[in-house]
Amino acid sequence: MTSVNSVSPLSKSSANFIAVDWGTTNLRAFLMNQQGQIQAQRSSDKGMLTLSSDEFEKTLADLLDDWLDSGLPIYMAGMVGSRGGWQEVPYQSCPMPLTELANHLHWLTTSLPNQVAIVPGLQSKGVAGMADVMRGEETQLLGALDWLESQNLSSEERVFCLPGTHCKWVQIEQGQVTGFSTAITGELFARLNDESSLVKGLPHPDQLQVDSFQQGLKASQQAGGIMHQLFSARSRYVCGELAAEEVRDYLSGIVIGHDVNDILADLPYPVKSVLIIGSKALNERYQLALAEHDVQVDFMEAGEASIRGLKRLANSLVRQI
């Protein structure tokens, strides 16, 4: 398994642009140099869901504060460009070369002394032929391609998995997003894990119970479908087949197992390699699930992918000037 290390903060003197990752619950800003190295960083809990449309500019100005004096351009990715965000930015249709994202930035009119742009999201058709969308992940994918190029791995065929609240499975050919599919894996598990009768009153393990998670993966491959298998988390506990501390990770194995099983079965070609862009905790779970299908896994941390993607965008714009 390949891993990408986090970038260590350096001095503030050589910044070229400001990168902003603005999600539903958090806001992160980075002073960046042309090589994609972080010069300084700041964060806030004022995500998109906590703000009305007329509060975004002040929130950003308050966070950046003296950084604004530099006049550096500001590039923003994430839910800031969604409906309910600062300003809704139209999706770009796939197939879409990720290197062309810089040509479709949405420049805002603000009172700030800096140029401010939002990266557009993408829209496509999922494996079932229904409309699908992403916002924020496109920047992470550009960053992942940038990293793969730096490792001389860009020519290898792979599928990209971005697990989280809504897991994205993305097909990329020669730098072009040809399609993607979204599963509400994380959201489904969170609801079941917090509110359902399946786990009521049961303990929350501090660490992943690998054996019980793998039992859930095995269950997801058996007959009966996900609805029947989900209930088995309760019935197997009541009947003594699962210990109390095993049930939640068993349930996680069923949910993630179905996510992986279904997408691998529905993609139009066999998958041999997957690059996961996400957190280390989710990477561990998805790596175990993909190992059930003999799929090779590489990993890139989501924040690093976002930063590399915004760096690639900023450098593309510099070359165009």
C-alpha positions as CSV (number, residue, x, y, z in Angstrom):
1,M,0.0,0.0,0.0
2,T,1.4,3.4,-1.0
3,S,0.9,6.4,1.3
4,V,1.3,10.2,0.9
5,N,2.9,12.1,3.7
6,S,1.4,15.3,5.0
7,V,3.3,18.5,4.1
8,S,5.0,20.3,7.0
9,P,4.4,24.0,7.6
10,L,7.2,26.3,6.4
11,S,7.8,30.1,6.6
12,K,5.2,32.6,5.4
13,S,7.5,34.6,3.2
14,S,7.0,32.9,-0.2
15,A,3.3,32.4,-0.5
16,N,1.7,32.5,-4.0
17,F,-2.0,31.9,-3.3
18,I,-4.5,31.1,-0.6
19,A,-6.2,27.7,-0.8
20,V,-9.6,27.3,1.0
21,D,-11.3,24.0,1.6
22,W,-14.9,24.9,2.7
23,G,-17.1,22.0,3.6
24,T,-20.4,21.5,5.3
25,T,-19.0,21.6,8.8
26,N,-15.5,23.0,8.6
27,L,-13.5,25.8,6.9
28,R,-9.8,25.5,6.4
29,A,-7.5,28.0,4.8
30,F,-3.8,27.6,3.7
31,L,-1.1,30.0,2.6
32,M,0.6,28.1,-0.2
33,N,3.7,28.5,-2.3
34,Q,4.0,27.5,-6.0
35,Q,5.3,24.0,-5.0
36,G,2.2,23.3,-3.0
37,Q,3.9,23.7,0.4
38,I,1.9,25.1,3.3
39,Q,3.4,28.3,4.6
40,A,0.6,28.8,7.3
41,Q,-2.8,27.5,8.0
42,R,-6.0,28.5,9.8
43,S,-9.3,26.7,10.5
44,S,-12.8,27.4,11.7
45,D,-15.9,25.4,12.6
46,K,-18.1,27.7,10.4
47,G,-18.9,25.3,7.7
48,M,-21.5,25.8,5.0
49,L,-24.4,24.5,7.1
50,T,-23.9,27.1,9.8
51,L,-24.0,30.2,7.4
52,S,-26.5,32.1,5.3
53,S,-25.4,33.2,1.9
54,D,-24.7,36.8,3.1
55,E,-22.4,35.6,5.9
56,F,-19.7,33.8,3.8
57,E,-17.7,36.9,2.8
58,K,-17.4,38.2,6.4
59,T,-16.6,34.7,7.7
60,L,-13.8,34.3,5.2
61,A,-12.4,37.8,5.9
62,D,-12.4,37.2,9.6
63,L,-10.5,34.0,9.2
64,L,-7.9,35.3,6.7
65,D,-7.5,38.7,8.5
66,D,-4.0,39.9,7.8
67,W,-3.5,37.4,4.9
68,L,-5.8,39.6,2.8
69,D,-3.2,42.4,2.8
70,S,-1.1,40.3,0.5
71,G,-3.5,40.6,-2.3
72,L,-3.0,36.9,-3.2
73,P,-5.7,35.2,-5.2
74,I,-8.0,32.9,-3.2
75,Y,-9.1,29.6,-4.6
76,M,-12.0,27.8,-2.9
77,A,-13.2,24.2,-3.2
78,G,-16.0,22.2,-1.6
79,M,-19.6,22.9,-0.6
80,V,-19.0,26.7,-0.7
81,G,-20.2,26.5,-4.3
82,S,-23.3,24.4,-3.6
83,R,-26.9,25.4,-3.4
84,G,-27.1,26.9,0.1
85,G,-23.4,28.0,-0.1
86,W,-21.9,31.3,-0.8
87,Q,-23.0,31.2,-4.4
88,E,-24.2,28.2,-6.4
89,V,-21.7,27.4,-9.2
90,P,-23.0,25.3,-12.1
91,Y,-21.7,21.7,-12.4
92,Q,-19.5,20.9,-15.3
93,S,-20.6,17.8,-17.3
94,C,-18.6,14.7,-17.7
95,P,-16.6,13.5,-19.5
96,M,-14.3,16.2,-18.2
97,P,-10.5,16.6,-18.3
98,L,-9.5,17.5,-14.7
99,T,-6.8,19.8,-16.1
100,E,-9.6,22.0,-17.6
101,L,-11.1,22.8,-14.2
102,A,-9.0,26.0,-14.1
103,N,-10.8,27.2,-17.2
104,H,-14.2,26.9,-15.4
105,L,-13.5,28.7,-12.1
106,H,-16.3,30.9,-11.0
107,W,-15.0,34.4,-10.0
108,L,-16.9,36.1,-7.2
109,T,-17.6,39.8,-6.9
110,T,-16.6,40.8,-3.4
111,S,-15.4,43.8,-1.4
112,L,-12.2,41.9,-0.5
113,P,-8.8,43.2,-1.9
114,N,-8.2,39.7,-3.4
115,Q,-9.6,37.8,-6.4
116,V,-11.8,35.0,-5.2
117,A,-12.7,31.9,-7.2
118,I,-14.8,28.8,-6.6
119,V,-14.0,25.5,-8.2
120,P,-17.0,24.0,-10.0
121,G,-18.4,20.5,-9.2
122,L,-19.0,17.8,-11.7
123,Q,-22.2,16.0,-12.9
124,S,-22.4,12.6,-14.6
125,K,-24.4,9.4,-14.9
126,G,-23.9,6.7,-12.3
127,V,-23.7,3.0,-13.0
128,A,-27.5,2.8,-13.0
129,G,-27.7,5.6,-15.6
130,M,-29.2,8.1,-13.2
131,A,-27.9,11.6,-12.6
132,D,-25.0,12.0,-10.1
133,V,-23.0,14.9,-8.8
134,M,-19.9,15.8,-6.8
135,R,-18.6,19.0,-5.3
136,G,-15.2,19.2,-3.7
137,E,-14.1,15.7,-4.8
138,E,-13.1,17.0,-8.2
139,T,-10.3,19.1,-6.6
140,Q,-9.1,16.0,-4.7
141,L,-9.1,14.0,-7.9
142,L,-6.9,16.6,-9.6
143,G,-4.6,16.5,-6.6
144,A,-4.5,12.7,-6.8
145,L,-3.5,12.8,-10.5
146,D,-0.9,15.4,-9.7
147,W,0.6,13.0,-7.1
148,L,0.4,10.0,-9.4
149,E,2.3,12.0,-12.1
150,S,5.0,12.8,-9.6
151,Q,5.3,9.1,-8.8
152,N,5.3,8.1,-12.5
153,L,2.1,6.1,-11.9
154,S,-0.3,8.1,-14.0
155,S,-0.4,5.6,-16.8
156,E,-1.7,2.7,-14.6
157,E,-5.4,1.8,-14.8
158,R,-7.3,2.2,-11.5
159,V,-10.6,3.3,-10.0
160,F,-10.7,6.1,-7.5
161,C,-12.7,5.7,-4.2
162,L,-13.5,8.7,-2.0
163,P,-15.2,7.3,1.1
164,G,-17.1,9.4,3.5
165,T,-20.7,10.5,4.2
166,H,-21.3,9.9,0.5
167,C,-18.8,7.6,-1.1
168,K,-17.7,8.4,-4.6
169,W,-16.5,5.8,-7.1
170,V,-14.8,7.5,-10.0
171,Q,-13.6,6.3,-13.4
172,I,-10.8,8.3,-14.9
173,E,-9.2,7.6,-18.3
174,Q,-6.2,9.6,-19.5
175,G,-6.9,12.4,-17.0
176,Q,-10.5,12.6,-17.9
177,V,-13.4,11.9,-15.5
178,T,-15.6,9.6,-17.6
179,G,-18.2,8.8,-14.9
180,F,-18.8,8.3,-11.3
181,S,-21.3,6.8,-8.8
182,T,-22.2,7.9,-5.3
183,A,-23.4,5.7,-2.4
184,I,-24.7,7.1,0.9
185,T,-22.5,4.5,2.7
186,G,-21.3,6.8,5.5
187,E,-24.6,8.5,6.1
188,L,-26.5,5.1,6.2
189,F,-24.1,3.7,8.8
190,A,-24.1,6.8,10.9
191,R,-27.9,6.6,11.1
192,L,-27.9,3.0,11.9
193,N,-25.1,3.3,14.4
194,D,-26.6,6.3,16.3
195,E,-30.4,5.7,16.2
196,S,-31.3,2.2,15.2
197,S,-32.6,-0.7,17.4
198,L,-29.8,-2.8,15.9
199,V,-27.2,-1.3,18.2
200,K,-29.2,0.3,21.0
201,G,-27.4,0.1,24.3
202,L,-24.3,-1.6,22.9
203,P,-20.8,-0.3,23.6
204,H,-18.7,1.8,21.1
205,P,-15.3,0.2,20.7
206,D,-12.4,2.6,20.6
207,Q,-10.6,0.6,17.9
208,L,-11.8,-1.3,14.8
209,Q,-12.7,-4.9,15.7
210,V,-11.2,-6.4,12.6
211,D,-12.6,-9.9,13.1
212,S,-16.2,-8.7,13.5
213,F,-15.8,-6.2,10.7
214,Q,-14.6,-9.1,8.4
215,Q,-17.6,-11.2,9.5
216,G,-19.8,-8.3,8.3
217,L,-17.9,-8.3,5.0
218,K,-18.6,-12.1,4.6
219,A,-22.3,-11.6,5.5
220,S,-22.6,-8.9,2.7
221,Q,-21.6,-11.5,0.2
222,Q,-24.3,-14.0,1.2
223,A,-27.9,-14.4,0.1
224,G,-30.8,-12.3,1.4
225,G,-29.8,-8.8,0.4
226,I,-28.7,-5.9,2.6
227,M,-32.1,-5.4,4.4
228,H,-32.0,-9.0,5.7
229,Q,-28.3,-8.9,6.5
230,L,-28.6,-5.6,8.4
231,F,-31.0,-7.2,10.8
232,S,-28.6,-10.0,11.4
233,A,-26.5,-7.6,13.5
234,R,-29.2,-7.7,16.1
235,S,-30.3,-11.3,15.7
236,R,-26.7,-12.7,15.9
237,Y,-26.1,-10.7,19.0
238,V,-29.3,-11.8,20.7
239,C,-28.5,-15.4,19.8
240,G,-25.0,-15.2,21.1
241,E,-23.1,-15.3,17.8
242,L,-21.7,-11.8,18.3
243,A,-20.4,-10.2,21.5
244,A,-21.8,-6.8,22.4
245,E,-18.6,-5.0,21.4
246,E,-18.5,-6.7,18.0
247,V,-21.9,-5.6,16.7
248,R,-21.1,-2.1,15.5
249,D,-18.1,-3.1,13.4
250,Y,-20.0,-6.1,12.1
251,L,-22.7,-3.7,11.0
252,S,-20.0,-1.5,9.4
253,G,-18.7,-4.5,7.5
254,I,-22.1,-5.2,6.0
255,V,-22.7,-1.6,4.9
256,I,-19.2,-1.1,3.4
257,G,-19.2,-4.6,2.0
258,H,-22.3,-3.9,0.0
259,D,-20.8,-0.6,-1.2
260,V,-17.7,-2.4,-2.5
261,N,-19.5,-5.5,-3.8
262,D,-22.1,-3.6,-5.7
263,I,-19.8,-1.1,-7.4
264,L,-17.3,-3.8,-8.4
265,A,-20.1,-5.9,-9.9
266,D,-21.6,-3.0,-11.8
267,L,-18.6,-1.4,-13.3
268,P,-18.2,-2.3,-17.0
269,Y,-14.7,-3.8,-16.5
270,P,-12.8,-5.8,-13.9
271,V,-11.1,-3.6,-11.2
272,K,-7.5,-4.5,-10.2
273,S,-6.4,-1.4,-8.5
274,V,-8.1,1.3,-6.4
275,L,-6.7,4.6,-5.1
276,I,-8.6,5.6,-1.9
277,I,-8.7,9.3,-1.2
278,G,-10.0,9.8,2.4
279,S,-9.1,9.3,6.1
280,K,-6.8,6.7,7.4
281,A,-9.7,5.1,9.4
282,L,-11.9,4.7,6.4
283,N,-9.0,3.5,4.3
284,E,-8.4,0.6,6.7
285,R,-12.0,-0.5,6.4
286,Y,-12.2,-0.1,2.6
287,Q,-8.8,-1.8,2.2
288,L,-10.1,-4.8,4.1
289,A,-13.3,-4.9,1.9
290,L,-11.4,-4.6,-1.3
291,A,-9.0,-7.3,-0.2
292,E,-12.0,-9.7,-0.3
293,H,-11.9,-9.1,-4.1
294,D,-8.1,-9.3,-4.5
295,V,-8.0,-5.6,-5.4
296,Q,-4.7,-3.6,-4.8
297,V,-5.1,-0.5,-2.8
298,D,-3.1,2.8,-2.6
299,F,-4.0,5.6,-0.2
300,M,-3.9,9.4,-0.3
301,E,-5.1,11.5,2.6
302,A,-8.1,13.7,1.5
303,G,-6.7,17.0,2.8
304,E,-3.4,16.4,1.0
305,A,-5.3,15.7,-2.2
306,S,-7.3,18.9,-1.9
307,I,-4.2,21.0,-1.3
308,R,-2.4,19.4,-4.3
309,G,-5.5,20.0,-6.4
310,L,-5.7,23.7,-5.6
311,K,-2.0,24.0,-6.1
312,R,-2.3,22.5,-9.6
313,L,-5.2,24.9,-10.4
314,A,-3.2,27.9,-9.2
315,N,-0.2,27.0,-11.2
316,S,-2.3,26.4,-14.3
317,L,-3.6,29.9,-14.0
318,V,-0.1,31.4,-13.6
319,R,1.0,29.7,-16.8
320,Q,-2.0,31.1,-18.6
321,I,-1.2,34.7,-17.7
